Amino acid sequence: MNDAIKNAIAVHALAEYPRECCGLVVQGFEGDAYMPCRNTAVTPLEHFVLAPSDFAAAEDLGDIVAVVHSHPGGSASPSVADKAMCEASGIDNWIIVALGVQGDGSIAVDDWCEFGPSGYVAPLLNREFVHGVHDCYSLIRDWYCIERGVELQDFERADGWWADGKSNLYLDNYRAAGFVEVSIPASGDFEAGDVLVMQIRSKNDVPNHAGIYLGGGLLLHHMHGRLSGRTVWGGMWAQCLRKVLRYQGGVS
């Protein structure tokens, strides 16, 4: 990372503060250049979602060689979500710039970090919620990969899909992921690995949350704005249950 790129990143990060900035380093005919991008996350003070159209525009200019984002008021160390996104991105270099309040009250760059893929796999418990990276469906996919050796299909999902008035992520896609619907047992006696699909304050009036039944009355799930974890099945969760999905393999 040369000084010109570093300066361009710093200018962008300071201009976006306290929002997280995001951008791409593009290798073109005239060398590397930094391309500022839009952060379209629903919670831009906490996360970043790089606008797909900006990514496409960068690809038109050359090879994308680095993903950049800022940590306003935090350290430059990659978060669990940063590491997971890095592994999934196929881009070898990730750059974080940390910003903070200085002694005179000004905002300035505190630190930098560059990192790349290392084979990192996020733990199933206590992961931070980042939609599309660490969300309820991501946890289901990772559980099936770790516990069953099954690679479930991922699905493109816009941040805030559960409130756009039209999207129905789980019911539109569960068959393509290899699941079938089974009857909800009156006794609540599910099989370990069943996906329990719930509807919780959904503005779309569709199921918008799901978790894995672990057996023994325990549910593994990841609620928006919370850390992933296990909870005892029943009560509010049972009242919100809409579908029970069981993995059959392949496409049904």
C-alpha positions in Angstrom: 0.0 0.0 0.0 1.7 3.2 -1.2 1.4 6.6 0.4 -1.0 7.9 -2.2 -3.5 5.0 -1.6 -3.0 5.4 2.2 -3.8 9.1 2.0 -6.9 8.5 -0.2 -8.2 5.9 2.2 -7.6 8.2 5.2 -9.4 11.1 3.5 -12.4 8.9 2.7 -12.5 7.4 6.2 -12.4 10.8 7.9 -15.1 12.2 5.6 -17.4 9.2 6.5 -16.8 9.3 10.3 -18.6 8.2 12.4 -19.9 5.8 9.7 -17.7 3.0 8.5 -16.3 3.8 5.2 -15.6 1.1 2.6 -13.8 1.0 -0.7 -11.6 -1.1 -3.1 -8.0 -0.9 -4.3 -8.1 -1.5 -8.0 -5.1 -2.4 -10.2 -5.4 -0.8 -13.6 -3.1 0.1 -16.5 -1.7 3.1 -14.6 -1.1 1.2 -11.3 -3.1 0.8 -8.2 -5.7 3.3 -7.2 -8.2 3.6 -4.3 -11.9 3.7 -5.2 -14.3 4.9 -2.5 -17.6 3.0 -2.4 -20.9 3.4 -0.7 -21.7 1.7 2.6 -25.3 0.6 2.3 -25.6 -1.2 5.6 -28.7 -0.7 7.7 -26.4 0.0 10.6 -23.4 1.9 9.0 -22.1 3.0 12.4 -21.4 -0.6 13.2 -20.9 -2.5 9.9 -20.4 -2.0 6.2 -22.1 -3.4 3.1 -20.3 -2.4 0.0 -22.8 -1.4 -2.7 -22.9 -4.1 -5.4 -23.0 -1.5 -8.2 -19.8 0.1 -6.9 -18.1 -3.3 -6.9 -19.2 -3.9 -10.5 -17.9 -0.5 -11.5 -14.5 -1.3 -9.9 -14.3 -4.5 -11.8 -14.7 -2.6 -15.0 -11.7 -0.5 -14.1 -9.3 -3.4 -13.4 -8.4 -6.1 -11.0 -9.7 -5.7 -7.4 -6.6 -6.3 -5.2 -7.9 -5.1 -1.8 -11.0 -4.5 0.2 -10.9 -1.5 2.6 -13.0 -0.4 5.5 -12.7 1.7 8.6 -13.2 1.1 12.3 -14.4 4.4 13.8 -13.7 4.5 17.5 -12.2 1.0 17.5 -9.0 -0.8 17.0 -7.6 -1.8 13.6 -7.7 -5.5 14.5 -10.1 -7.5 12.3 -13.3 -8.6 13.9 -14.7 -12.1 13.7 -17.0 -10.9 10.9 -14.1 -9.2 9.1 -12.2 -12.5 9.1 -15.3 -14.4 7.9 -15.9 -12.0 5.1 -12.2 -12.1 4.1 -12.4 -15.9 3.8 -15.5 -15.8 1.7 -14.5 -12.9 -0.6 -11.8 -14.5 -2.7 -9.8 -11.3 -2.4 -6.4 -11.8 -0.8 -5.8 -8.4 0.8 -8.0 -6.6 3.4 -7.1 -3.2 4.9 -8.6 -1.7 8.0 -8.0 1.9 9.1 -8.9 2.8 12.7 -10.0 6.3 13.6 -10.4 7.9 17.0 -10.8 11.1 18.9 -7.5 12.8 19.7 -6.5 14.8 22.7 -7.5 18.1 21.1 -10.9 16.8 20.2 -10.1 16.2 16.5 -10.7 12.9 14.6 -7.6 11.3 13.1 -6.2 7.9 12.0 -5.0 5.8 14.9 -3.7 2.7 13.2 -3.7 0.4 10.2 -4.0 -3.3 9.6 -3.6 -5.5 6.5 -4.6 -9.2 6.6 -5.7 -12.0 4.3 -7.3 -15.4 4.2 -5.9 -17.8 6.8 -8.5 -20.6 6.9 -10.4 -19.0 9.7 -13.8 -20.6 10.6 -15.9 -18.6 13.1 -17.2 -20.4 16.2 -20.9 -21.2 16.2 -21.4 -19.5 19.6 -21.0 -15.9 20.5 -20.5 -14.6 17.0 -21.5 -11.0 16.3 -24.5 -10.4 14.0 -23.6 -9.0 10.6 -26.3 -9.6 8.0 -25.2 -11.8 5.1 -22.0 -12.8 6.9 -23.1 -13.9 10.4 -26.9 -14.0 10.5 -29.4 -16.7 11.3 -29.1 -18.4 7.9 -25.3 -18.2 8.0 -25.3 -20.0 11.3 -27.5 -22.8 9.9 -25.1 -23.2 6.9 -22.1 -23.3 9.2 -23.7 -25.8 11.6 -24.5 -28.1 8.7 -20.9 -27.8 7.4 -19.2 -28.4 10.7 -21.6 -31.0 12.2 -22.9 -32.8 9.1 -20.2 -32.1 6.5 -23.0 -30.6 4.3 -22.4 -27.5 2.1 -25.7 -25.7 2.0 -26.4 -23.3 -0.8 -26.1 -19.7 0.1 -28.7 -17.1 -1.1 -28.2 -13.5 -2.0 -30.2 -11.4 0.6 -30.3 -7.6 0.9 -29.7 -6.1 4.3 -33.2 -5.5 5.8 -35.0 -7.9 3.4 -37.4 -8.8 6.3 -38.8 -5.3 6.1 -38.9 -4.5 2.4 -42.5 -5.6 2.0 -41.9 -8.4 -0.5 -39.0 -10.7 0.3 -39.5 -14.2 1.8 -36.0 -15.6 2.1 -36.7 -19.0 3.8 -39.9 -20.1 2.1 -38.6 -19.1 -1.3 -35.4 -21.0 -1.0 -35.6 -23.9 1.4 -36.3 -26.5 -1.3 -33.2 -25.4 -3.3 -31.1 -25.9 -0.2 -32.3 -29.5 0.1 -34.9 -29.2 2.8 -38.5 -30.4 2.9 -41.3 -29.3 5.2 -42.5 -31.7 7.8 -45.5 -31.4 10.1 -45.1 -29.5 13.3 -45.2 -32.2 16.0 -47.8 -31.5 18.7 -45.3 -32.8 21.3 -42.5 -30.5 20.1 -40.4 -33.6 19.6 -38.2 -32.5 16.7 -35.2 -34.2 15.2 -31.7 -32.9 15.8 -30.8 -30.8 12.8 -34.3 -29.7 12.1 -34.5 -26.0 11.0 -37.2 -24.2 13.0 -38.5 -21.3 11.0 -40.1 -18.4 13.0 -41.9 -15.2 12.4 -40.8 -12.4 14.8 -42.2 -8.9 14.3 -41.9 -9.3 10.5 -43.0 -6.2 8.5 -43.3 -8.5 5.5 -45.7 -10.8 7.4 -43.4 -13.8 6.5 -41.0 -16.0 8.5 -37.9 -14.0 9.1 -35.8 -16.0 11.6 -34.6 -19.6 11.9 -32.5 -21.8 14.1 -31.2 -25.4 14.4 -32.8 -27.8 16.9 -30.0 -29.4 18.7 -31.9 -32.0 20.6 -32.6 -32.1 24.3 -34.9 -29.0 24.1 -32.1 -26.7 22.9 -32.2 -24.3 19.9 -29.1 -22.8 18.3 -29.8 -19.5 16.6 -28.6 -16.0 15.9 -31.0 -13.1 16.5 -30.5 -9.7 14.8 -28.4 -7.4 17.0 -27.4 -10.2 19.4 -24.6 -12.8 19.7 -25.3 -16.3 18.5 -26.1 -18.8 21.2 -28.2 -21.7 22.5 -31.6 -21.2 24.2 -34.2 -23.5 25.6 -36.9 -24.2 23.1 -40.4 -23.2 24.1 -42.3 -20.1 25.3 -42.1 -17.2 22.8 -40.0 -19.2 20.3 -42.6 -21.9 20.1 -45.4 -19.3 19.7 -43.4 -17.8 16.7 -42.9 -21.2 15.0 -44.2 -21.3 11.4 -42.4 -24.2 9.7 -40.2 -27.2 10.5 -37.7 -28.0 7.7 -35.8 -31.2 7.5 -32.7 -31.8 5.4 -33.1 -34.4 2.7 -30.1 -33.7 0.5 -30.0 -32.6 -3.1 -32.7 -30.4 -4.6 -36.3 -31.4 -4.0 
